[in-house]
């Protein structure tokens, strides 16, 4: 009975939409005819605002959220236009036409049966949302948010290749990973343990024809990725693996380093922080609509009121991107951007110029800007442009601040992070521990077996550090064979245990060379700083002193430095 009443309500709502479409169209035509006057005081503008506001509210309540979303953009634009000091112009009317067109397009396709109110509720999804257990990260509408994967310690290998099995069972253990072997697909458990982080399927176990089953992931939890292992590393085989639902493909022979690298790639998540955007320019409909679109997509926006406020806002918010409207209190976007680019802190800040085009969708660039969008602008296109530009900028920043060989922070980036962590420790009166680690005898390794072998040792140690350290720990390569780790909140005893365990795991790894295999060791020095006392120089000097002691004691040692305490 209740469902029938709901269907009747939705039917009446959808039956009323043609009248609403006609009202919006008539109001827009009336505003166009009255462009030479300030039409905001007229009845047509009032009716226009009423229709947009009611559609924005009713869209969500009637189960048509997408229609409600675009109607809300129109509503925001009309409110801003009503409050603006200057009379509306041709550019404002063009923006209203674009937004109204988007609303009319969605109104024309609405049907009662499309309402989300009539859709069955996914009980599992509802339970996850109620519990707040959602995937971390940020993505705007239209970009799927990548699912969070399990970060467990068990890898299941479905294979009958005893050589691969033997190598992985021995060499994964130092990385804190356990290998569970199944001889065929039928032996895969119907439910995986909460610690399973990856399933690797050898194509050789997939029958005489070698064909993968239609879905490798059938019956497995969605948060456990599956990789295909195959001796034939061809494009056809990779396409077949992807079609079967595999998240990755690895060619034989497979060793522990390949598997750990695979885990790094699969579990790598984009920067989860929502972008921070500064929107600078004269107030009005364009700025309000821009801010609404970005904020509705989950971004953080700052809107300086005066040009003199801009530098302070940029220093305070450290935004991912700056949006400049064409003019601001008599200054052009080119003037403002030229002045900003002279400031060392803003030479690489991504900048989007909004406005100034001829309205035909063509971009109108300004020297020094990364992107320019003409007016009128599509709010959804703006959101996607900002998001993609921010992601590219963050990826480039990561490349600049990371060592290319080991994928760890460079010397300069690590020092910046250490300064930041010391400041945080002082404010929170928390402990901070710093460790310096040196691979013993790397020069001799390079001389005996070549730099390629030495590089492999460095990369293996880097993988071990990334696998064994906490997500809150900060790891860098200071140069050559020297690595550094910041352990926020860790006591000296805790840090010593962690570093000792890592040194033992590294010692147990078999390092391949042209003569067979060998073992490498690492020496470490640890210094703790109560309440964040001391400077960056104090931290590194104390840890280096402890590292020097470890070397003098015969290498393969972990030594502690005297705590540094600086009187206020």
Backbone torsions as a table, in degrees:
resi	resn	phi	psi	omega
1	UNK	NA	-45.9	-179.7
2	UNK	-63.3	-40.0	-179.9
3	UNK	-64.7	-36.8	178.7
4	UNK	-66.7	-40.6	178.3
5	UNK	-64.1	-39.1	179.3
6	UNK	-65.5	-41.1	177.8
7	UNK	-62.7	-39.4	178.5
8	UNK	-64.4	-41.1	178.5
9	UNK	-63.4	-44.4	-179.9
10	UNK	-65.8	-37.7	178.6
11	UNK	-63.1	-44.1	179.2
12	UNK	-64.8	-37.5	178.9
13	UNK	-63.4	-48.0	-179.4
14	UNK	-66.7	-33.2	177.8
15	UNK	-66.3	-24.7	-179.1
16	UNK	-84.1	-11.4	-173.5
17	UNK	-68.2	-36.1	176.6
18	UNK	-56.9	-39.0	177.3
19	UNK	-64.2	-38.6	178.9
20	UNK	-67.2	-37.7	176.4
21	UNK	-61.9	-45.6	179.9
22	UNK	-63.0	-39.3	-179.9
23	UNK	-64.3	-44.2	178.6
24	UNK	-62.9	-44.2	-178.7
25	UNK	-63.4	-43.7	-179.7
26	UNK	-64.6	-40.9	-179.5
27	UNK	-64.4	-42.0	179.9
28	UNK	-64.4	-39.6	177.3
29	UNK	-64.4	-39.0	179.1
30	UNK	-65.2	-39.9	178.4
31	UNK	-66.1	-38.2	179.3
32	UNK	-63.1	-39.9	-179.8
33	UNK	-69.6	-24.9	-177.0
34	UNK	-103.6	24.4	-174.3
35	UNK	-63.8	-29.4	-178.6
36	UNK	-70.3	-12.8	178.6
37	UNK	-116.9	169.6	175.1
38	UNK	-82.1	94.1	-171.4
39	UNK	-74.5	-1.1	-174.6
40	UNK	-67.7	-19.4	-179.9
41	UNK	-89.0	-5.7	-176.3
42	UNK	-84.9	166.5	-178.2
43	UNK	-67.3	-34.6	-177.8
44	UNK	-61.6	-40.9	-179.9
45	UNK	-67.5	-39.1	178.5
46	UNK	-63.6	-42.9	178.2
47	UNK	-66.3	-37.0	178.0
48	UNK	-60.2	-47.6	179.7
49	UNK	-63.8	-39.8	179.7
50	UNK	-62.1	-47.3	-178.0
51	UNK	-62.8	-45.5	-179.0
52	UNK	-63.0	-42.8	-178.3
53	UNK	-65.3	-43.1	-179.2
54	UNK	-67.2	-38.7	177.9
55	UNK	-67.3	-37.8	178.9
56	UNK	-62.5	-38.5	179.9
57	UNK	-77.5	-41.8	-174.9
58	UNK	-77.1	-23.8	-178.4
59	UNK	-56.9	-49.3	-179.7
60	UNK	-70.4	-42.4	-176.6
61	UNK	-68.1	-25.3	179.9
62	UNK	-95.7	5.0	176.0
63	UNK	86.1	24.1	176.8
64	UNK	-123.2	69.1	-172.0
65	UNK	-63.6	-33.9	-178.9
66	UNK	-66.8	-41.7	175.7
67	UNK	-63.2	-43.0	178.0
68	UNK	-60.7	-35.8	-178.0
69	UNK	-66.5	-46.3	-178.5
70	UNK	-72.0	-33.0	176.8
71	UNK	-66.7	-34.6	178.1
72	UNK	-65.2	-36.8	176.3
73	UNK	-61.4	-42.7	177.0
74	UNK	-64.1	-41.8	179.0
75	UNK	-60.9	-45.4	179.1
76	UNK	-61.1	-43.2	-179.8
77	UNK	-62.4	-41.6	-179.0
78	UNK	-68.2	-39.0	177.6
79	UNK	-62.8	-44.8	179.7
80	UNK	-64.3	-38.7	179.2
81	UNK	-65.7	-38.6	179.7
82	UNK	-65.8	-30.9	-176.4
83	UNK	-92.2	-9.2	-178.0
84	UNK	-68.0	147.8	179.5
85	UNK	-74.1	-41.2	-176.4
86	UNK	-79.4	149.7	177.2
87	UNK	-69.2	149.0	-179.7
88	UNK	-62.1	149.1	178.3
89	UNK	-123.8	-172.5	-178.4
90	UNK	-62.5	-36.9	-180.0
91	UNK	-65.6	-38.2	177.9
92	UNK	-64.1	-42.9	-179.7
93	UNK	-65.0	-37.1	177.9
94	UNK	-63.5	-39.2	178.4
95	UNK	-66.3	-40.0	177.7
96	UNK	-63.7	-39.0	177.7
97	UNK	-60.8	-44.4	-179.0
98	UNK	-62.6	-46.0	-178.4
99	UNK	-67.5	-40.7	179.1
100	UNK	-65.5	-38.8	176.5
101	UNK	-58.9	-39.5	178.4
102	UNK	-65.0	-38.4	178.5
103	UNK	-67.7	-46.4	-178.8
104	UNK	-62.0	-37.1	179.0
105	UNK	-60.7	-42.0	-179.3
106	UNK	-76.2	-34.7	177.8
107	UNK	-62.4	-34.9	-176.0
108	UNK	-68.4	-18.3	-175.1
109	UNK	-109.3	-1.4	-176.0
110	UNK	-71.2	134.2	175.5
111	UNK	-131.7	147.5	-178.7
112	UNK	-54.0	-40.5	-176.3
113	UNK	-69.3	-13.1	178.6
114	UNK	-84.1	-7.8	-177.8
115	UNK	-64.6	137.3	178.1
116	UNK	-66.8	-17.3	178.7
117	UNK	-67.0	-22.2	-179.4
118	UNK	-98.4	-1.5	-178.2
119	UNK	-83.1	143.9	177.5
120	UNK	-64.9	143.5	-178.9
121	UNK	-84.3	127.3	174.2
122	UNK	-77.3	104.2	-173.7
123	UNK	-61.4	-37.4	-179.0
124	UNK	-67.6	-44.4	179.1
125	UNK	-63.0	-39.9	180.0
126	UNK	-63.9	-40.3	179.7
127	UNK	-64.4	-39.1	179.3
128	UNK	-65.1	-43.8	179.9
129	UNK	-65.5	-39.8	179.5
130	UNK	-64.6	-33.8	-179.3
131	UNK	-81.2	-11.2	-178.4
132	UNK	76.4	14.5	-177.0
133	UNK	-92.9	75.3	-178.6
134	UNK	-114.0	161.6	-177.9
135	UNK	-63.0	137.5	178.1
136	UNK	-72.6	159.1	175.5
137	UNK	116.8	-178.5	-176.5
138	UNK	-139.3	138.5	170.1
139	UNK	-153.4	137.7	-179.7
140	UNK	-76.8	171.5	176.9
141	UNK	-55.8	138.0	-179.2
142	UNK	94.7	-13.4	177.3
143	UNK	-115.1	115.4	-179.4
144	UNK	-65.2	134.1	177.2
145	UNK	-78.4	123.6	-177.4
146	UNK	-62.6	135.7	-177.9
147	UNK	-71.7	140.1	175.5
148	UNK	-72.5	132.1	-178.8
149	UNK	-100.7	158.6	179.7
150	UNK	-67.2	138.6	176.3
151	UNK	-110.6	64.6	-179.1
152	UNK	-93.0	-166.5	-177.1
153	UNK	-121.5	-0.3	-178.3
154	UNK	-104.5	132.6	173.0
155	UNK	-116.2	127.6	177.0
156	UNK	-98.3	126.2	178.0
157	UNK	-112.9	120.7	176.3
158	UNK	-100.7	100.2	-173.7
159	UNK	-163.6	157.0	172.4
160	UNK	-116.0	11.7	179.2
161	UNK	-83.8	98.4	-174.6
162	UNK	-65.7	-27.3	178.7
163	UNK	-67.7	-48.7	178.3
164	UNK	-62.8	-43.3	179.8
165	UNK	-58.2	-46.1	-177.9
166	UNK	-63.3	-44.3	179.9
167	UNK	-63.4	-44.8	-176.7
168	UNK	-70.0	-38.2	178.7
169	UNK	-61.2	-37.1	-178.6
170	UNK	-78.5	-41.7	-167.5
171	UNK	-94.0	-14.0	177.9
172	UNK	-80.4	-24.6	-176.1
173	UNK	-57.7	-43.0	179.0
174	UNK	-60.7	-22.2	178.2
175	UNK	-86.6	4.4	-179.1
176	UNK	77.8	20.5	-178.2
177	UNK	-112.4	139.4	178.9
178	UNK	-110.0	138.5	-179.6
179	UNK	-104.5	126.5	173.0
180	UNK	-109.9	127.1	-174.6
181	UNK	-104.5	133.8	171.1
182	UNK	-123.7	136.7	-173.1
183	UNK	-83.3	-19.3	177.8
184	UNK	-153.5	166.5	-176.3
185	UNK	-63.5	-32.1	-179.5
186	UNK	-63.8	-22.3	-178.5
187	UNK	-84.4	-4.3	176.7
188	UNK	-63.8	133.2	179.9
189	UNK	-66.0	146.8	179.7
190	UNK	-66.0	-28.9	175.9
191	UNK	-132.0	131.5	-177.7
192	UNK	-89.1	153.5	177.6
193	UNK	-70.3	160.4	-179.5
194	UNK	-66.5	-11.3	-178.6
195	UNK	-95.9	-3.0	-179.1
196	UNK	-73.2	122.9	-177.3
197	UNK	-111.1	-14.9	-177.8
198	UNK	-163.3	142.6	172.3
199	UNK	-119.2	125.2	177.9
200	UNK	-110.9	124.2	-178.5
201	UNK	-111.8	121.8	175.2
202	UNK	-76.9	124.4	-178.4
203	UNK	-59.3	-23.9	-177.6
204	UNK	-65.9	-18.1	-179.5
205	UNK	-92.5	6.4	-173.9
206	UNK	-94.3	32.1	175.5
207	UNK	95.7	170.6	-176.6
208	UNK	-63.8	-35.0	-179.5
209	UNK	-79.3	-9.5	178.9
210	UNK	71.4	10.6	-178.2
211	UNK	-78.1	135.4	176.5
212	UNK	-73.6	147.6	176.1
213	UNK	-62.7	157.3	-177.1
214	UNK	-51.9	-35.0	178.0
215	UNK	-142.8	109.6	176.3
216	UNK	-64.3	-26.9	-173.8
217	UNK	-90.6	0.4	-179.7
218	UNK	-59.9	126.5	178.5
219	UNK	85.6	-8.1	179.4
220	UNK	-97.4	155.5	177.6
221	UNK	-63.9	143.8	-175.9
222	UNK	-66.1	-21.1	-177.3
223	UNK	-94.4	12.4	175.9
224	UNK	-112.6	108.3	-178.7
225	UNK	-72.8	152.9	178.7
226	UNK	-118.5	134.0	176.2
227	UNK	-117.3	145.0	176.9
228	UNK	-101.4	134.2	177.2
229	UNK	-110.8	128.8	-173.8
230	UNK	-150.4	143.3	176.9
231	UNK	-76.1	-20.5	-179.3
232	UNK	-98.0	97.7	-177.1
233	UNK	-91.5	65.8	-178.5
234	UNK	-108.5	164.3	179.8
235	UNK	-63.7	-39.4	179.8
236	UNK	-60.4	-44.0	-179.5
237	UNK	-66.1	-38.0	178.8
238	UNK	-66.3	-40.3	177.8
239	UNK	-63.3	-41.1	179.1
240	UNK	-63.8	-39.7	179.0
241	UNK	-64.6	-41.7	179.2
242	UNK	-65.1	-40.8	179.8
243	UNK	-63.3	-28.5	179.5
244	UNK	-83.3	0.0	176.7
245	UNK	98.6	8.4	-179.2
246	UNK	-70.6	140.9	178.0
247	UNK	-86.2	-17.7	-176.9
248	UNK	-157.2	166.6	179.7
249	UNK	-137.7	132.8	176.6
250	UNK	-129.5	135.4	177.5
251	UNK	-88.5	150.6	175.3
252	UNK	-79.7	153.6	-2.7
253	UNK	-75.2	150.0	-178.5
254	UNK	-111.3	131.8	174.8
255	UNK	-126.4	179.4	-175.3
256	UNK	-62.3	-37.9	-179.1
257	UNK	-61.6	-40.5	179.0
258	UNK	-63.7	-43.2	-178.3
259	UNK	-66.3	-42.2	-179.8
260	UNK	-66.4	-41.3	175.4
261	UNK	-60.7	-39.8	178.7
262	UNK	-61.2	-44.5	177.8
263	UNK	-61.3	-41.4	178.2
264	UNK	-58.6	-43.3	-177.6
265	UNK	-70.3	-45.1	-176.7
266	UNK	-65.3	-40.8	-174.0
267	UNK	-91.3	-1.1	177.4
268	UNK	-66.3	127.1	179.4
269	UNK	-112.0	142.5	173.3
270	UNK	-60.2	160.4	177.5
271	UNK	-52.3	118.6	-173.3
272	UNK	-77.8	-7.2	-175.5
273	UNK	-72.9	132.2	172.3
274	UNK	-61.8	141.2	179.4
275	UNK	-60.7	145.9	171.7
276	UNK	-106.6	126.9	-174.2
277	UNK	-126.8	133.5	171.8
278	UNK	-100.8	129.6	-179.7
279	UNK	-113.1	113.9	-174.0
280	UNK	-117.9	130.9	178.6
281	UNK	155.9	172.1	179.6
282	UNK	-59.1	140.9	178.2
283	UNK	-64.0	163.6	-178.6
284	UNK	143.1	-167.3	-173.2
285	UNK	-63.6	-43.4	-175.9
286	UNK	-62.6	-45.7	-179.2
287	UNK	-66.7	-42.0	179.9
288	UNK	-64.6	-43.0	-179.9
289	UNK	-66.4	-39.8	177.7
290	UNK	-61.3	-48.7	-180.0
291	UNK	-62.6	-42.4	179.8
292	UNK	-61.6	-45.4	-177.6
293	UNK	-61.9	-44.0	-177.9
294	UNK	-71.1	-42.0	179.9
295	UNK	-67.2	-37.4	177.7
296	UNK	-64.6	-26.6	177.5
297	UNK	-86.1	2.9	175.8
298	UNK	97.3	4.4	-179.9
299	UNK	-85.2	160.0	177.4
300	UNK	-101.1	131.5	-176.5
301	UNK	-123.1	143.5	171.9
302	UNK	-124.7	136.7	-175.1
303	UNK	-126.6	92.3	177.5
304	UNK	-63.9	142.6	-176.6
305	UNK	-85.4	-33.4	-177.0
306	UNK	-126.9	151.2	177.5
307	UNK	-55.5	-34.9	-179.9
308	UNK	-66.1	-17.3	179.8
309	UNK	-83.8	-12.5	-168.6
310	UNK	-63.0	-49.1	-176.7
311	UNK	-61.8	-39.3	179.1
312	UNK	-65.9	-41.4	178.5
313	UNK	-64.0	-41.9	179.7
314	UNK	-64.1	-40.6	179.3
315	UNK	-68.1	-35.3	-177.4
316	UNK	-75.6	-43.0	-173.5
317	UNK	-92.4	-23.1	-176.0
318	UNK	45.9	63.9	-170.5
319	UNK	-70.7	161.8	174.0
320	UNK	-81.5	-22.9	-176.3
321	UNK	-160.0	148.5	176.4
322	UNK	-116.1	130.0	173.1
323	UNK	-105.7	123.0	178.3
324	UNK	-109.9	124.1	168.8
325	UNK	-76.8	158.2	-169.6
326	UNK	-57.6	-38.1	-178.3
327	UNK	-134.2	151.8	-179.1
328	UNK	-150.3	104.9	179.8
329	UNK	49.5	47.6	177.1
330	UNK	87.5	-10.5	178.3
331	UNK	-94.6	140.9	177.2
332	UNK	-87.3	160.8	176.6
333	UNK	-61.2	-35.3	179.0
334	UNK	-63.8	-40.7	178.2
335	UNK	-62.1	-48.4	-176.7
336	UNK	-65.7	-44.8	-178.0
337	UNK	-65.0	-40.7	178.0
338	UNK	-60.2	-40.5	178.5
339	UNK	-68.1	-39.7	179.8
340	UNK	-64.3	-40.1	-177.4
341	UNK	-67.1	-16.1	175.6
342	UNK	-78.7	-13.8	-179.3
343	UNK	-88.8	124.2	-175.8
344	UNK	-55.3	-32.3	-176.2
345	UNK	-75.1	-13.9	-173.3
346	UNK	-121.5	14.9	-178.7
347	UNK	-67.1	-29.3	-177.5
348	UNK	-110.1	7.7	179.8
349	UNK	-66.9	123.0	177.3
350	UNK	-63.0	134.7	-177.4
351	UNK	-129.5	131.6	175.7
352	UNK	-114.5	127.1	176.2
353	UNK	-94.5	125.0	-179.2
354	UNK	-111.1	118.7	175.4
355	UNK	105.2	165.7	176.4
356	UNK	101.0	-6.8	177.4
357	UNK	-79.4	-178.2	-177.1
358	UNK	-96.6	8.4	175.3
359	UNK	85.7	2.4	-179.7
360	UNK	-98.7	14.0	178.0
361	UNK	89.9	-4.4	-179.4
362	UNK	-78.6	142.5	177.7
363	UNK	-80.0	144.6	-179.6
364	UNK	-123.4	109.8	-169.2
365	UNK	-89.7	158.9	173.2
366	UNK	-127.5	136.0	-177.7
367	UNK	-56.3	129.2	178.9
368	UNK	94.8	-10.7	179.4
369	UNK	-87.0	150.9	178.1
370	UNK	-85.0	-27.6	-176.2
371	UNK	-159.3	147.1	175.3
372	UNK	-135.7	134.7	177.2
373	UNK	-118.9	134.6	-179.1
374	UNK	-84.9	164.3	175.5
375	UNK	-97.2	145.1	-2.9
376	UNK	-74.0	156.6	-177.6
377	UNK	-117.4	147.2	176.2
378	UNK	-83.6	119.0	-178.6
379	UNK	-55.2	-39.4	179.8
380	UNK	-65.8	-39.7	178.3
381	UNK	-65.2	-36.9	177.4
382	UNK	-62.7	-46.1	-179.0
383	UNK	-59.6	-47.4	-178.6
384	UNK	-66.4	-37.9	178.1
385	UNK	-62.7	-45.1	179.3
386	UNK	-63.7	-46.2	-176.1
387	UNK	-63.1	-46.9	-179.2
388	UNK	-65.1	-38.8	-179.8
389	UNK	-67.5	-39.1	178.4
390	UNK	-64.6	-43.1	179.8
391	UNK	-61.8	-42.4	178.7
392	UNK	-63.3	-41.6	-179.6
393	UNK	-64.1	-40.8	178.9
394	UNK	-67.1	-38.8	177.4
395	UNK	-64.0	-41.8	178.2
396	UNK	-65.1	-39.6	178.1
397	UNK	-63.1	-38.5	178.2
398	UNK	-64.4	-39.3	178.3
399	UNK	-65.3	-39.5	-178.4
400	UNK	-67.2	-37.5	-173.2
401	UNK	-94.0	4.3	-178.0
402	UNK	-120.1	141.1	177.4
403	UNK	-66.7	129.8	-173.7
404	UNK	-68.5	-29.9	-177.8
405	UNK	-78.2	-43.3	-171.2
406	UNK	-110.0	-6.6	-179.7
407	UNK	59.0	37.9	175.2
408	UNK	-119.4	165.6	180.0
409	UNK	-57.8	140.6	175.1
410	UNK	-72.1	172.9	-179.2
411	UNK	-56.9	-49.9	-178.1
412	UNK	-64.6	-41.9	-179.6
413	UNK	-65.9	-37.4	178.8
414	UNK	-65.5	-42.2	179.5
415	UNK	-61.6	-41.7	177.8
416	UNK	-61.1	-41.8	179.2
417	UNK	-66.4	-37.3	179.2
418	UNK	-65.0	-41.6	176.6
419	UNK	-59.6	-42.7	-179.3
420	UNK	-64.7	-45.9	-177.7
421	UNK	-66.8	-35.8	176.1
422	UNK	-63.0	-41.6	178.7
423	UNK	-63.2	-42.9	178.9
424	UNK	-64.1	-40.4	-179.3
425	UNK	-64.9	-37.7	178.0
426	UNK	-64.0	-45.3	-177.5
427	UNK	-66.3	-38.0	-177.6
428	UNK	-94.6	-1.5	-178.4
429	UNK	52.9	45.7	-179.9
430	UNK	-106.7	158.6	177.4
431	UNK	-75.6	155.1	177.5
432	UNK	-143.9	132.3	-179.8
433	UNK	-122.7	138.3	178.9
434	UNK	-122.9	135.1	178.8
435	UNK	-124.1	136.4	170.7
436	UNK	-111.1	134.6	-177.0
437	UNK	-130.0	134.8	179.0
438	UNK	-121.4	130.1	172.5
439	UNK	-74.1	123.2	-175.5
440	UNK	-71.6	134.2	171.6
441	UNK	66.4	28.9	-178.9
442	UNK	-64.3	-34.6	178.7
443	UNK	-62.3	-42.9	178.3
444	UNK	-64.6	-36.8	177.5
445	UNK	-62.2	-43.8	179.1
446	UNK	-63.9	-39.7	-178.6
447	UNK	-70.3	-35.2	-178.2
448	UNK	-77.2	-45.7	-170.1
449	UNK	-122.5	1.6	176.4
450	UNK	96.7	160.3	-176.6
451	UNK	-68.4	-25.3	177.8
452	UNK	-63.1	-40.5	177.0
453	UNK	-67.2	-42.2	178.2
454	UNK	-61.7	-40.3	177.6
455	UNK	-63.3	-38.1	178.6
456	UNK	-63.7	-37.1	177.1
457	UNK	-64.7	-44.2	178.7
458	UNK	-61.0	-43.8	-179.5
459	UNK	-67.0	-39.0	178.0
460	UNK	-63.2	-40.8	178.1
461	UNK	-66.6	-37.4	178.1
462	UNK	-62.9	-43.6	178.1
463	UNK	-60.5	-41.9	-179.1
464	UNK	-61.9	-42.8	179.0
465	UNK	-63.7	-45.6	-179.8
466	UNK	-63.4	-34.1	-177.6
467	UNK	-76.4	-35.5	-171.0
468	UNK	-97.1	-23.0	-177.6
469	UNK	-81.1	159.9	176.9
470	UNK	-70.3	158.4	177.9
471	UNK	-64.7	-25.1	-179.1
472	UNK	-84.2	-11.6	178.6
473	UNK	-77.9	150.5	-176.2
474	UNK	-117.1	124.2	-173.4
475	UNK	-118.0	135.7	177.8
476	UNK	-140.0	160.7	172.2
477	UNK	-112.3	114.9	-175.1
478	UNK	-81.0	-11.6	-179.5
479	UNK	135.8	145.6	178.2
480	UNK	57.3	-125.4	-177.9
481	UNK	-97.8	9.5	-173.1
482	UNK	-101.3	128.3	178.4
483	UNK	-119.7	157.3	179.6
484	UNK	-138.5	145.9	-178.8
485	UNK	-135.2	135.0	171.2
486	UNK	-104.6	126.5	179.4
487	UNK	-116.1	87.7	-178.8
488	UNK	-63.4	135.1	175.4
489	UNK	75.2	-0.1	-177.6
490	UNK	-89.5	138.5	175.0
491	UNK	-78.3	168.1	179.3
492	UNK	-62.2	-39.6	180.0
493	UNK	-66.4	-42.2	179.2
494	UNK	-64.0	-44.6	179.9
495	UNK	-62.7	-41.4	-179.4
496	UNK	-62.5	-39.9	-179.9
497	UNK	-65.3	-43.3	-179.6
498	UNK	-63.5	-48.3	-177.8
499	UNK	-66.8	-37.0	177.5
500	UNK	-63.5	-41.8	177.9
501	UNK	-63.1	-41.2	179.4
502	UNK	-66.0	-42.2	178.7
503	UNK	-61.2	-39.9	177.7
504	UNK	-66.6	-40.5	178.5
505	UNK	-64.9	-40.1	179.3
506	UNK	-66.6	-38.4	179.0
507	UNK	-61.4	-32.7	-176.2
508	UNK	-82.4	-11.6	179.8
509	UNK	-71.2	138.5	173.6
510	UNK	-90.1	118.2	-178.8
511	UNK	-95.0	119.6	-178.2
512	UNK	-74.5	144.1	174.1
513	UNK	-148.4	176.4	-175.9
514	UNK	-67.5	-18.7	178.7
515	UNK	-94.6	1.4	-177.9
516	UNK	132.1	-115.9	178.2
517	UNK	-137.5	160.0	175.5
518	UNK	-148.2	167.1	176.3
519	UNK	-108.5	142.8	175.0
520	UNK	-117.3	156.2	-179.3
521	UNK	-128.2	169.3	-179.4
522	UNK	-136.4	143.0	173.8
523	UNK	-109.6	149.4	-175.3
524	UNK	-143.1	146.8	173.0
525	UNK	-124.6	136.1	-174.2
526	UNK	-124.5	134.5	175.7
527	UNK	-131.8	135.3	177.9
528	UNK	-111.4	152.0	-173.5
529	UNK	-132.7	100.5	-177.7
530	UNK	-63.2	129.9	177.7
531	UNK	58.8	23.6	178.9
532	UNK	71.0	18.7	-178.5
533	UNK	-65.8	147.6	177.3
534	UNK	101.0	166.8	179.7
535	UNK	-103.6	174.9	175.6
536	UNK	-58.0	-41.7	179.6
537	UNK	-63.2	-40.6	177.2
538	UNK	-59.9	-44.2	-178.1
539	UNK	-59.7	-53.3	-175.7
540	UNK	-68.1	-36.7	179.8
541	UNK	-65.5	-42.0	-179.4
542	UNK	-66.8	-45.3	179.6
543	UNK	-65.6	-36.2	179.5
544	UNK	-68.0	-35.3	176.9
545	UNK	-63.7	-41.7	177.5
546	UNK	-67.3	-36.8	177.4
547	UNK	-65.1	-40.1	177.7
548	UNK	-61.2	-38.9	177.5
549	UNK	-65.4	-39.2	178.9
550	UNK	-63.4	-38.9	178.3
551	UNK	-66.2	-42.1	-178.2
552	UNK	-68.0	-21.2	-179.9
553	UNK	-88.1	11.1	175.0
554	UNK	108.1	10.7	-179.9
555	UNK	68.6	175.1	-178.8
556	UNK	53.2	42.2	-178.3
557	UNK	-128.6	157.8	172.2
558	UNK	-122.9	116.8	-176.8
559	UNK	-118.8	152.7	-179.4
560	UNK	-107.1	144.7	175.9
561	UNK	-97.2	161.7	174.5
562	UNK	-68.6	132.4	-178.1
563	UNK	-57.4	140.8	177.4
564	UNK	-93.1	124.1	177.5
565	UNK	-132.6	122.9	-177.5
566	UNK	-108.8	127.1	-179.8
567	UNK	-73.5	140.7	179.7
568	UNK	-69.7	NA	NA
